[in-house]
Amino acid sequence: GPPNQPAYPTSNKAKKDWSRIDREVDEELKHEKPAGDEALNSLFKQIYDRADEDTRRAMIKSFQTSGGTVLSTNWGEVSSADYEGKDRPTPPDGQEWRDWRKK
């Protein structure tokens, strides 16, 4: 490191170049594949970015009106679907639909 950088006492005889280690870690992180929710969101973003207007419309409407429980790319289906009413998905066991505006 730079000469003005303090040397910390250590029992290790080998000096570590921390800035080089930082760079290596940064490189590794750049090449890491996203996992879990991040991977899913990344996939949805790719689909959305490559989609036509109707597909985008379908994705937005289905996701927003279903409270995040439906994500469809089929505008023919979504355009007439009522995810807030008759087409609302059944909540998982032990959960119930609630209006977020009501306390």
VENMO-V933793 format. One record per backbone hydrogen bond with DSSP energy under -1.0 kcal/mol. CO is the residue of the C=O (numbers start at 1). NH is the residue of the N-H. If there is no record, write none. Layout:
co=CO nh=NH
co=CO nh=NH
This chain:
co=2 nh=5
co=16 nh=18
co=17 nh=21
co=18 nh=22
co=19 nh=23
co=20 nh=24
co=21 nh=25
co=22 nh=26
co=23 nh=27
co=24 nh=28
co=25 nh=29
co=26 nh=30
co=27 nh=31
co=35 nh=38
co=36 nh=40
co=37 nh=41
co=38 nh=42
co=39 nh=43
co=40 nh=44
co=41 nh=45
co=42 nh=46
co=43 nh=47
co=44 nh=48
co=45 nh=49
co=46 nh=50
co=48 nh=51
co=52 nh=56
co=53 nh=57
co=54 nh=58
co=55 nh=59
co=56 nh=60
co=57 nh=61
co=58 nh=62
co=59 nh=63
co=60 nh=64
co=61 nh=65
co=62 nh=66
co=63 nh=68
co=64 nh=67
co=74 nh=78
co=75 nh=79
co=82 nh=85
co=82 nh=87
co=85 nh=88
co=92 nh=95
co=99 nh=102
